[in-house]
Amino acid sequence: MAAATFKCEFPRRQAMLTIREPHYKGNGIIDYEEVARVPVFVWPMPTSEGLFVVEHQDGTVQRVHPDSLTFLGSKELFDQYSWEEA
């Protein structure tokens, strides 16, 4: 009897991931400065820690805080959105 192969696909949503780096102020307080926004695919369910799994265009995955993600309602709106500095 041959082994069965199953393919499981998760519906993922497009989003922009905000990349932040620590910025140290003169009084020793650490602030985080936005350095980039990159398109990602977001897996539908957060982890037990409340983080979301995102997949980058090169196939790598990572867990991120939800406040680092910006979702848009449709692919058309996503493609029209300008991510350049105002």
Secondary structure, DSSP 8 states (H G I E B T S, - for coil): ------------EEEEEEEEEEEE-TTS-EEEEEEEEEEEEE-SS--TTS-EEEE-TTS-EEEE-GGGEEE-SSHHHHHH---S--
